[in-house]
Amino acid sequence: MAVRIRMQRRGSKKRPFYAVVAADSRMPRDGRFLEKLGVFNPLKETDRVSLNMDRVNHWIGVGAVPSDTVERLIKQLQATA
């Protein structure tokens, strides 16, 4: 099973809100996932990203591949910490 760390769209029309999840790569974007790792809210000015870095590092350690967008969010979060 190939695991990807990716974003799952939530929220209503024109009010996007994303959950960062670890999911099987064969599942649909908003489908079943293995674990919720955090949230991303592009509409907020501050505290847009909230990730459980312990769990993110765990999934990367066992072979999960983050999507390009999630990889950018992780780097952005590590740069501010």
SVG drawing of the C-alpha trace seen along z (x, -y; Angstrom):
<svg xmlns="http://www.w3.org/2000/svg" viewBox="-21 -38 35 40">
<polyline fill="none" stroke="black" stroke-width="0.4" points="0.0,0.0 1.5,-3.3 0.7,-6.0 0.6,-9.7 0.3,-12.7 -2.1,-15.0 -4.8,-17.5 -8.5,-16.7 -10.9,-19.5 -13.5,-20.4 -15.7,-23.5 -18.4,-24.9 -18.4,-26.6 -15.9,-29.5 -14.9,-28.8 -12.1,-26.2 -10.7,-24.4 -8.3,-21.5 -7.4,-18.5 -3.9,-17.1 -4.3,-13.3 -2.3,-10.2 -4.2,-8.2 -3.7,-5.3 -2.8,-6.7 -5.5,-4.7 -8.3,-6.4 -10.1,-9.5 -9.1,-13.0 -12.0,-13.3 -12.3,-9.6 -11.2,-7.3 -7.9,-8.1 -5.7,-6.4 -5.0,-9.3 -5.7,-13.0 -2.4,-14.8 -3.5,-18.5 -5.4,-21.3 -4.7,-24.1 -7.0,-27.2 -6.0,-29.5 -8.5,-32.1 -6.9,-32.9 -4.2,-35.6 -2.3,-33.9 -1.9,-30.3 -2.9,-29.0 -1.2,-25.6 -1.5,-23.3 0.3,-19.9 1.1,-17.1 4.8,-16.9 5.4,-13.8 2.9,-11.9 4.0,-13.5 7.6,-12.4 6.3,-8.9 4.5,-8.5 7.5,-9.8 9.7,-7.4 7.6,-4.4 7.6,-5.4 4.7,-7.8 5.4,-10.5 4.0,-14.0 2.4,-15.7 4.1,-18.8 1.7,-21.2 2.0,-19.4 5.8,-19.3 5.8,-23.1 3.6,-23.5 5.9,-21.3 9.0,-23.3 7.2,-26.5 6.2,-25.3 9.8,-24.1 11.2,-27.5 9.0,-29.4 9.8,-27.1"/>
</svg>
